[in-house]
Amino acid sequence: MDDGKSTLVGRLLYDTKSVLADQIEAVQRASVDKGLSTPDLSLLVDGLRAEREQGITIDVAYRYFSTPTREFVLADTPGHVQYTRNTVTGASTAELAVLLVDARNGVVEQTRRHATVLALLRVPRLVLAINKIDLVEYDEGLLRAIEKDFAGLARSLGFADDAVQTIPLSALVGDNVVDRSERTPWYDGPTLLGHLESVPVVGPEVAAPFRMPVQYVIRPRTDDLHDYRGYAGRVASGSVSPGDAVTVLPEGLSTTVTHVDTADGPLESAAAGRSITIRLADDIDLSRGDMLVAAGTEPRVTSEIEATLCWLGDKPLRPHARLLLKHGTRTTQVMVGAPESRVDTETLTEVDTDTLALNDIGRVTLRTADPLPVDDYADIRATGSFLLIDPPSGNTLAAGLVGNPLSVITRT
């Protein structure tokens, strides 16, 4: 909070010319009304009235921009502990996270909290953006000390050294954001945009075993496609090709892929993230909610799941509550056991608890009405995650992660 996230996002949009002229004019007018001599670029993303009045980010602000090299979806998430659930939302689908620290303050409690959430959700790459370096006179020694301090925290949370890039910058004046700053001759690393354009974004899901939850069974009723039976879905991990042996879960039936179809024609192979229709060699009773997986790499099929919950609901968790669990394309009833522990984000330890409140992260055991094919979240994010839903209202109460993805957290 107050470290300049929205200003940094605004600077990226402004310097990459991803903002319309009328938006820039509106920001300039609002900045003049506030008595500022330079445009307040945070106004480009802080759209809620409460955010502008308080000068903080509350909601998750999604912005889209592109360069000749890549297209980006950028989520500006809150820093305040009160909005940890919004941080979880933004991090849950991220391929890279930019974590800001104020150069004047260094690594603080909220830095540790956000790094813990990023490690918990297995965000594979991280940028430590040391912001407001203009306010510390571009002091190299101070910035190197912050980098060293955070490196120890990152290692303790399981981040590899090559997964973390430190970039000193000033979002307000633009140092090392899009253009390299002449005021940091001692820094020979990339600018923030340069790093975003060049960092590898092939996630671990690509190399993982094949998984595809079935969304829909396609049976055209036309003369030329009378015998067509296809199973449509989005590849959650791995890849699939005609001739691959697959298993249908939770039934455990085995068959072979004969065709991989798309609206644009057949494919020789489809990888994670691709929406496809699969045809199989055998007529199998297969419907929405089932999962196709690579033979020989089957996940466990179970009705009892040890999981980590990020509690998103305003009302606290009631032990032994009966809720709905959505995993992939299947929704089933579930009973939530009493919480075993929760994460204290200030001390980075697990402490005993008997409930989970808004923004808490804790461990529980779940019992589902139907057996589910689940992977550990640490292995495959897509099939190791789920949602808990309130049956009467349909509201999402928690984001769940199978297993204990933050095993480095110590128990007190």
N, C-alpha and C positions, 0 to 999 in steps of 0.2 A: 504494500500500500504506500502510495506517495513516492514510489521509486521511479515513476515515469513510463509505465507500460503503455498507456494510451498515447502519450507523446511520441514514443518510439514507433508505435504502429502508424500514427499519423505521419511521422517523418518518412517511413518506408513508402506509404501511399503517395505522399507529396513528391518525394524525390524520384520515384519511378513513374511519375506522371499518370497515376492511376486514379486521380480525383478529377471530377468534372469541374469546369470553370465556375459554375454557379455555386458549387459547394465551397470552393476556395473563397469566393467573394463573401459568402455568408459567414465563414470562419473569420475572415478579415474584419468584417463589420462587428461581429461579436467580440473580437479581441480589442478593437478600438473602444467599444462600449465599456470594456473592463479596464481600460486605461493601459493596455499593453502596447509596447512599441513594436513587437514582432508577433506574427500570427500564433495563436494558441492551437497547435496541431492536434491536441488531445480532443478538441471539439469535433474532429472528424469521426471519432469512434464513440465517445461518451454521449450516447444519444438520449439516455433517460434524463428527465429533468432533475431527479434526485441526485444523479451522478454529477451533473454540472454544478448543482448547488453545493454539494459536499466536496467536489474535486476528487472523487474516487470512482473506481469501476465497481459496479454491483452485479450486473448481468454479464453473460458471455456474449461479446460482440463479435460476430463473424464478418470478416471482410475478404473479398476476393480480388486478387491482382495477379498480374503476369508480367514476365520479362521475355525477351526473345529466347531465353533458355528454358524457363519452366513456368508452370502455372501454380499458384499458391492458394490454399484456403487457410486463412489466419484467424485464430480464435484468441481474442483479448479477454483473459479471465481475471477475476478479482484477486486481490492480495490479502484482504482482510480475513481473519479466521472465521468470521461469521458466514462467509460465502465459500467455505471449503468445498461444498457440494458442487458449486459452479466450476471450481478448478478441476474436480474429478471429471465433470462432464467434458471439459475441453481436452483434458489429457487422455481420455479413454480411447480416442481415435488418432492421436498425434503420432507422426513419424519423427518429429523433432520438437523439443521444447526450448524456448528462450526464457531463461530465468534471470530476472534483473535484480541487481543489488545496487544500492546507493553507495558511491565511492566514499562518501563521508562516514557511512555507518558500517560498511563491510558486511560480513555474514551475521545475520541476526536470527531471531526465533522464527520469523516467517520464512526466511530462506531455508532453514532446516525443515520446516513443515512442508513447504512446497517440494523440496527435493525428495522428501519421504513419499509424498503422493506420487511423484513422477517415477520413483523406483518401484512403488507398489504396483502401479499400472503398467510397468515394463515399457516405458517410453525409451526407445533404443538409443537415442542421441540427444545430447544436451549442449546448449550454449550458455555459458555464464557471461552475461552482458553486464559489465561494470559500468554503470551509467553515471552521468554528472561529473565526468572527469575534469570538466572545465572549472568546477567549483573547488577542486583540490590542486589547481595549478598544474595539472598533467604530471603529478608526482609519480614517477615510475616505481620507486621503492614501495610506496603505499599500495599501489595497484598490484605489484608482485606479491605482497604480503597477503592481500585478499585472495589472490589466485591460489596461493599455497594453502591457505586456511580452508578454502572450499574443496580443494583437491583431496584433503584428508576426509572431509565429510562424504564426498562422492564415492571414494573407495570403500568407506564403511557401509555404504548403502548398496554396494555391488556394481557400481558403474566402472567400466574399464577406462583406463587413462585415455585411450584413443577415441572414446565415445564422448569426451567432454572437450569443448573448444572455448577458451576464454578470449573475449574481445572487449577491450576498453573503448568506450564510446561516449558521446554526448548526443542524446536525442534532440535536445533543444537547439543546438547549433549545427548538428549534422556530422560531427567527427566520427569517422569510421563506420557510419551507418550504410550509406551507399557509396560515398566517395572517401578515399583515404585522406587522413588528416596530416597536414605538415607539422602539427603541434605534438605529434607522438612519433618522432623519428626512431625511438627505441623499440617500437612495436613493428614487427615484420610479418605478422599474421594477416589473414584475410579481413576484409570488411564484412559486416554482417550480411549484406546482400550477396557478396561474393561467396561467402560460405554457404548460404542457403541455396545458391545456384549450383554449387559444385559438390555438396556433401552427398554421399550415396544414400538413396532412399529405399533400396530394396530391403524390405522388412524380413524378419525371421520367418514369417508365415510362408514365404515363397519356398524356402528350403524344408519346411515341415511336411509331414505326411499329408496325403490328400484327404480333405474333409469337405462335404457339401450337404448342408441341410436342404431337404426337398421342400420347395415352396408350393409347387403346383404340378399336377399331372395333366399333360396335354394329350387329348384324344380327339383329333379333328373328325368331323362327321361328313367327309367328302369322299367321292368315289376314288379320286387319285391317292388319297391318304387314309383309306379306310382302315388299314392295319397299323397306322402310326401310333406308337405309344412312347411319349417322351416325358422325362422328369426334369422340370425346370428348377433352377436355383442359382445361387451365387457361390462360386468357389471360395470357401473360407480360408483354406490353406493348401499348400502343395500345388500339384498340377495333375491333369488327367488327360489321357490320350486313348483313341480307339485301340482295343486289344488289352487294356489294363484289367487286371482282376480286382474286383471290388466286393465289399461286404455291405449288406444292408442292415443297419442297426435301428432299433434294439433287437430285431428278430434274429440276426446272425446268419441270414441266408447269403450264399455266395453266387456270383455271376460274373460276366465279363462285359465291358463297355464295347459297343459296336460302332457308335457314332457320337460325335460331339458337335451339336448344331447351334447355330446362332441365327438371328434374323437376316444376317448378311451372307449366310451360307455355312458349310461345314468347316471345322477346324481340325488341324492335325494335333493340336494340344491347346489346353486352356489352363492358365495359372491363377493364383489367388487374386481375387478382386473381379474376375470376369463372370458375367452372367451368361449362362449357357443352358442348353437342354441336352440331356444325356439319354441315349437309347441303349438298352441292355439286350443281351443275347437271350435271356429267359424272361417269360412272363411271371413276374413276382408281384405279390400283393404289397404294393409300395404306395404310400400316400404322404400328404403334407405332414411334416413333423418328424418323419423318418430321416435318417442320415446315411449318405453314401460315403464310404471310407475306403482307403487303399487296403487290400487284403494283406494280412500279416502285420498291420500296424494299428489294429483296432484299439480304440480307447476303452476304458473300463465302462461297463454298463451297470449302474448302481441306483438304488433308491435312497441311499444314505450318503450325504455329501458334507465333507468338512470344508468350510468356506470362510472367506474374509468378506465382510460387508462394509460398504461405504453407505452410511445411513443418510438418506436424502429427504425423508419425510419430516414434516413439522411435529407430528406426534411421535413420542419415543417408541421403541420396539417393545411390544408386550410379549414376554416369554410364552412359548407354546401357542403363538398366534397362528391361525390358519389363513394362509395367503395364496396367491397365485404366483407361480414361477414360470418365467418365459426364458427358454433356452433355445437359441437358434430359431426355428419355426414352430417349435412345440410349446404349448402352454399346458401346465398341469398344476394340480393342487399341491401345497406343501405345508408342512408344519415346521415352524422355526423353534429350535431349542433355545434354552437360556444362554445368553452370551457367556463365553468362557473368559474373554479378556478384551481390552481395547488398547489402541495405540495412544500413548501420551506423546504428542508431537513436539512438546517442549523438551522432553528428556530423551526422546527416541527409544522408549522402552514400552513393553507391554505391562499393563496393570490389570488387576482383577476388577470385574464389574458385573452387575446383574441386569444391566439394560444398556441400550444404545440410543443416544439422542441425536438430534440434528447435527450433521457434520462429523459425527463420531465414526471411527474405523475400528472394527472389532471382529473377533472370530466366533463362529457359531457352528452348530451341526444342524443340517436340514434333513427331513424325511419327506420324500416325494411320493405322490400317489402312483406315478408311473415310473418305471426305470428309465434313466437317461444315459446316453453315451457322452461321457465328459472327459476332457483332458485337463491336466493341471494348467492353470492360467499361465504359469511360468513357462510352459512348453508351447501352447498354442492359445493366443489371446481370444480368438473368435469362438472356439468351442470350450474354452475354460471360463467364460463369462456368462452372466445371466442377470435378469431383473426380477425383483420382487414387487408385486402389484397388489394394491388394495382391491379386493373383489367388489365391494359396493360402489366405489367411486371410479375405479380404473386408474387411480393415480399411482405413479411409480414411487415406491417407498425406499428402495435400496438398489444399489448396483453391487453385484456379487462376483467374487473371484474364487474359482475352485482351488482348494489347497491353501497353502500359506505362502503367497508370493513374496512376502517380505520377511523371509526367515532370518535375515541378519538382525532384525530387531530382537533385543534381549528381553527376557521375562524377569520382572521384579516381584 
